[in-house]
Amino acid sequence: MISTDEQARLAGVIGDVERETSGEIVLVIAEQAGHYRAIPLLWAMLAGLVTPWPLIWLTGISTSRIFLIQLGVALASSLVLSWPKLRFALVPRSIKHAQAHEAASREFLRRGMTRTREKTGVLIYLALAEHHAEILADTGVADRVDPSIWAGIVADLTAAIRNDRMIEGLEEAIRRTGAILAQHAPPHLDDVDELPNKVILLD
């Protein structure tokens, strides 16, 4: 997804901005938020349900033969639609975004964002296949920041990705997130780095 040098570059930006805040930023980049394995089955069932009707209306084929044809169409459709690219293309956009949001929420918990001392963890989540970016903040930050501010950062990040400027867009998103954290969660003398400053890549 991104090179080792780009990972180090982004991790460096995270480290730089965290020196100005007691908050924590974690960046997760997923190649794809979900596998959508049920989609081929659903379309195959639909094809199987539709298949008998034209045969009943337009032909004199026996019921048992129609049943076998129906079964064959369903099985063939399921196999063909299991091809990953085709399967992904058949998923409605709303389902893709719902899956990506669910995946972001899971990563928020999995990466320890709720376990920071002052509840100031912020997750920047990116699902590349779904073209979905999201910022989730723990209560120590979320309660003080208007959601429209996060939405603005996400909008600029997705625009940068569309223009093939993903790394620059991520750097800017990290810096803007860091500025918000610096304002609402300034650094303390006894601050420790509670979460790792690295880019987490998910296949």
N, C-alpha and C positions, 0 to 999 in steps of 0.2 A: 504493500500500500504506500509506504513512504520509506525512504532510505535510512540507513543508520545515521548518516550525517544530519538528516532532517529531524530525526528523533532527538538527537543530541541538541540540535538548535532549539527545538521547542522546549525540551527539558531545561535548557539554560534560561529561556525566557521565564518559565515558571519559577525557577529559583530566584531570578532577579526580582520579580514582582513580589514574591513572598517575603523578601527582606523588608518590605515596606508595610507589612501587615501581619497580624496574628492569625489570619485566615489561611486556609489550605485550598489549593486548586489541583484537581485531578483531571487529566485529559484522557478520554477513552475513544479510540477510533475502531469501529467495527466494519469489516468488509460488507457484512449483511446482517441485519437485525434478526431475521427469522428465516426458516427454511420452507415454510408454507407447504408441508407435505400433504396436508388434507386437500389442497386445491385440486390436484389431478383427480382424486377420488370423487370430489363433488361434481366436476365437469363430466367425468365418465358416467356417473349416475344419471346426470341430466341427459346425456346423449343416449343412454340406455332407455330412459323413459320415453324419449321422443321417437326413437327408431320404429317401434311397432305400428304407429298410427298410419303412416303412408302405406306400409305393407298391407295393413288390414283394409284400407280404403281402395287401394289401387291394384291389388293383386289377389290371387286366389291361393296364396301360400297357406299351408296348414298352420294351426296354432303352435304345434310343437316345433316346426321349422322356424317360425317367427321368434319363438323363445330362444332358440339356439343363435339366431342372427343377433338378437338383442344382447345376449350374453357376450357374443364375440365383439360387437361394437363397443360394449362397456369395457371389456378387457383391453382391446386395442387402444381405445382412447386413454385409458389409464396409463398404459405403457408409454405412448407417444407424449402425453402431457407431463410425464415425469422428467423429461429432459429439463435440466435446471433453468436454462434461459427462457424456455417457453413457459414453464411453470411460473416463473417470476413475472413474466409479462402478463399473465392472466390474472394476477392478483390486483384487485381494485386499489386505487391510491389510498383511500381511507383506511383500508385494512393494513397497508404497508406502514402508514404513519402511526396507527394504533399499536402495531407490533413494535415499531421503533421506540415509541414512548414507553411501552411496557419494558422493553429491554433496557432503556435508560434508567428507569426506576429500579430495576433489579441491580444494575451496576452501581447505582447510588448507595444501595445497602451493602452490596458485596465489597465495595472498595473502602468501607469504613467511614463514609462521609458523615454519618450520624454520631460518630464516636470521638469527634474532636472536643477539646476542653471547653470551648465557648460556643459550640454548635455553629461554627463559621466555615464549614466545608462547602465547596462549590464544585460541582461536576460539569465539565464540558463534554458532551457526548455527541459523536458524529457517526451516523450509519451511512456509508458511502452508497450502497446499492439503492437504498430508499431515498437518497438525497434529503436526509433528515438530520437536522442539528437541533440540539436542545441544551439548555443550561438549567441545572437543578441546584438550588441552594438550601442549606439547612436553616433551621428556624432562626438562628442568631443573626442571619443575614436576610433571609427571605421576608421576615416580618418588618424590615426597615427599608426595603427596596421595592419600588413600584415594578410590577411585572412587565410593564411596557419597556422598561430599560433593558431587561434581559432580552425581550423580543426584538429590540432594535439591534442588539449585538448579534443575535442569531440571524436576523435578516441580512446584515452586512456580511456575515460569515458565509451564508449560503450564496449570496451574490458573488463573493470572491471565488467560491468553488466553481460556480458556473462559468466564470471567466478564467478558469485554469490557474487560479492563484490560491490554492488551498493552504499552502504553508504560510504565505503572507497573511491570509485571512485568519488562520488559527493564531498566529502571533498577535495580530491586532485584537482578537477576541480575548486572548489571555491577558494582554496589557489592560484592556478596558475593564475586564473582570477584576484584575488586581487593583485598579484605581478605585473601584467601588468598595472592595474589601478594605483598602487603606483608609477610606473615609469612615467606614462603619465598624471596622475592627482593626484599629491601629496596633502597631507592634508593642510588645512588653519586653522588659529586660530579661525575663526568664523564659522567653519563647523558645520552643523546640520545634523542629520540623516533624510534625506528627504523621504526615503521609509522604510517600516517596515522590520525588520530582522527576517522574519519567512518563513517557507516552506508553499507554497500555493499548496494545494492538490485539484485536480479536478477529479470528478467521470467520 
